[in-house]
Structures are given as C-alpha cells and as structure tokens.
Amino acid sequence: MSTAVDLRHGLLLNTQDPPAGAAIPQRWQELLVLAGVAEEAGFESVHLPEHHGRDDGFLPQPLVACAALAARTSRILIGTGISVAPLRHPIHLAEEAAVVDVLSNGRLVLALGIGDHRPEYELFGLDIATQARRFDECLTVLLRGLTGERFSFEGRYYRFRDAAIRPVPVQRPRPDVWVGAMSRAGARRAARFGLPLYLDPLTTVTELEPLAAEYRAECARHGHAGRIVLSRWGWVDEDGRVDKWWPHVRLALWAYLVEIPRMAAPEAATSADDLDLASVAPDRLLVGTPGEVARTARDFAERLGADRLVVKLQGASGPWGASLEQAIRLYGRSVISAGGRTVRPTSSTR
C-alpha cells in the first residue's frame, strides 16, 4: 500500500568558519537571522549539526543553539541534524531536549545518530566499539524519559531507578525523534524503535534505495508505520548558476568522498580541484533552477518514499550573507510554494 503525502522541507544550517573559527561570533549572528528567514520562507523546520574539537568552530552543542533559534522564531520547528547520542548521558540529553521543547512551546525535533568519528569518542573517554549498544540504550532511556513519566532502566551502561525528566516536554506523548543512518543496520535500528529514518545528504539516491527498502520491511515486521526523511546538499538560482555556491562546497565534498570509503570519488579525480559538478551532482545534489530543483526533490522523495526533505545550502566556508539569504527565500518562494505530493509506502498502521 502507499499514501500520497505533501512533501515538507527543512533547512540544515552550516556552523563552521574555516580554517580557525575566527568569525564564529559573526557567523552565529547571521545564523540567528537565517532561522527567521527560513521561517518566513515557508520551511517547516531548521536543523543544526554536531561535531567536537574542530578548529573551524563546528557546533559541539546543538541543543544549546536550538534554544537560541527558538527564541528568534515562533512557528518553525527547531531541530538537531544530527546529534551524536552515544557521546551524551541519556538523562542529560533528555533534560536538554525537554528544556528546548518548553522554550520553543513544543517545536523540537531531535534527530540523533550513532557517530563514526573515532577522535570524538576518544575525547569523551569512550570506546567507539561500544557505540551501537550505547546508542540503543540511550534511545531506550530517551524515549521513555521524554514522556514525562517515571521509569526505571537496567542496562550495560546506564541504570536508573524511579527516574523522571523535568520539565515535562510540551509535545505529547513526546517530541519527535528521528534516527540518522548510513547503513542497513542503522535502518533496522530506526524501524525497531518505531522512529523515522533520517538519510544522509551525500550518498546517491540509488544507493539509499536498499536502505529505505530494508527500513520499510523491518517496520512491517515490527508493526510500525515508517517515515523517511531525506537530507540533501543543494543550491537554487533563477538562472541555475552555481558560481556563488560550488567553490565553497567542492572541498567539503572531496573530504567526504575521500574519508568515507563507500562514497567513491570519480575515477579521474585526484584532488578537490579535479571535482566538477557534473560528475557528482547526478542522483545526489539538488542544484539548478527553481523548476529543476523542485522536480529533482519530488523525484528523490518519490523513489525513497520520503515525506520530508532537509536541504543544506552551504559548504564549510559558505555562501554567507545576501546570496545565502536570497537562495533560502527563492527556495521557499519557488520550490516549497510549488507544492507537490510524493508517494509514501505504508508498511502498516499502529
């Protein structure tokens, strides 16, 4: 079975200032403004990422920043995208999430992932080999705690008796929690917990299709109605020009293509300078005129059965300023306002 649903759009903001983070205070003033721009443009949600110990000032505490964005907006959902859950104590994470949900009057979306960067685990004195079990326990505690009810838990890493998360979140029964995954095991985890699957921005849609199928099959096995959220990098311009955007993202794309083995770089490329947009954009990026981006977004969503698409319009160094604000407004005016429905496969109903 399948259901026709409206495709909703979120915006993932970049939180870096390479190489040494010298302009991070200025960048954050811009980001606070951009959250309001995204709200005005019609985005359903705005999201912040997480990494630790980066010289360029990459955001290490997204929920702190989410509270600031919530104070500057009134309607748009405020979320992580993603936060590395195993690096945090689940009670601290649940408490911080509850506070943001209260401050935003029920607008938190908590997207969580397992993390794959060994130095970050070492920074917190954790063994990355324990990441899967820690993530499972963290999710279990978090989902129970965010209901506001008292609970006890006995696991390998965490043990609580008669615990309670306060304040109680505004959203009932709890804020929305998404699980980010880049593997079939991760897709199965999201389904097992009955949570939406948040797919990464750089793997091709063709490569993501088996993950989406695995997720839906596992949802059916557990009796859950699955939901898929797709994240993509992109840029929109009235004339389809990318000169304000491509120079900023070329290095970032190269880093991902080199560091993540399954994201193979084009055979002829030996450095970022060798990357050309035509070699990496197909089946991966949302780039072009408003009409082209709108059609590609619907196609990607249809193929994966996604009902939400989170777009990232920046590389590590930008664009910033007027060109970014213009792209956000144009995306809202032409892509979001154009509407469009996508078909979401339905595994079952709860």
Residue, then its C-alpha position, 0 to 999 in steps of 0.5 A: m500500500s502507499t499514501a500520497v503525502d505533501l512533501r515538507h522541507g527543512l533547512l540544515l544550517n552550516t556552523q563552521d568558519p574555516p580554517a580557525g573559527a575566527a568569525i564564529p561570533q559573526r557567523w552565529q549572528e547571521l545564523l540567528v537571522l537565517a532561522g527567521v528567514a527560513e521561517e518566513a520562507g515557508f520551511e517547516s523546520v531548521h536543523l543544526p549539526e554536531h561535531h567536537g574539537r574542530d578548529d573551524g568552530f563546528l557546533p559541539q552543542p546543538l541543543v544549546a543553539c536550538a534554544a537560541l533559534a527558538a527564541r528568534t522564531s515562533r512557528i518553525l520547528i527547531g531541530t538537531g541534524i544530527s546529534v551524536a547520542p552515544l557521546r551524551h548521558p541519556i538523562h542529560l540529553a533528555e533534560e536538554a531536549a525537554v528544556v528546548d521543547v518548553l522554550s520553543n512551546g513544543r517545536l523540537v525535533l531531535a534527530l540523533g545518530i550513532g557517530d563514526h568519528r573515532p577522535e570524538y569518542e576518544l575525547f569523551g573517554l569512550d570506546i567507539a566499539t561500544q557505540a551501537r549498544r550505547f546508542d540503543e540504550c540511550l534511545t531506550v532511556l530517551l524515549r521513555g524519559l521524554t514522556g514525562e513519566r517515571f521509569s526505571f532502566e537496567g542496562r550495560y551502561y546506564r541504570f536508573r531507578d524511579a527516574a523522571i525528566r523535568p520539565v515535562p516536554v510540551q509535545r505529547p506523548r513526546p517530541d519527535v525523534w528521528v534516527g540518522a543512518m548510513s547503513r542497513a543496520g542503522a535502518r533496522r535500528a530506526a524501524r525497531f524503535g518505531l522512529p523515522l529514518y533520517l538519510d544522509p545528504l551525500t550518498t546517491v539516491t540509488e544507493l539509499e534505495p536498499l536502505a529505505a527498502e530494508y527500513r520499510a520491511e523491518c517496520a512491517r515486521h515490527g508493526h510500525a508505520g515508517r517515515i523517511v526523511l531525506s537530507r540533501w546538499g543543494w543550491v537554487d538560482e533563477d538562472g541555475r548558476v552555481d558560481k556563488w555556491w560550488p567553490h565553497v562546497r567542492l572541498a567539503l565534498w572531496a573530504y567526504l568522498v575521500e574519508i568515507p570509503r563507500m562514497a567513491a570519488p570519480e575515477a579521474a579525480t585526484s584532488a578537490d580541484d579535479l571535482d566538477l559538478a557534473s560528475v557528482a551532482p547526478d542522483r545526489l545534489l539538488v542544484g539548478t533552477p527553481g523548476e529543476v530543483a523542485r522536480t529533482a526533490r519530488d523525484f528523490a522523495e518519490r523513489l525513497g518514499a520520503d515525506r520530508l526533505v532537509v536541504k543544506l545550502q552551504g559548504a564549510s566556508g559558505p555562501w554567507g550573507a545576501s546570496l545565502e539569504q536570497a537562495i533560502r527565500l527563492y527556495g521557499r518562494s519557488v520550490i516549497s510554494a510549488g507544492g507537490r505530493t510524493v508517494r509514501p509506502t505504508s508498511s502498516t498502521r499502529 
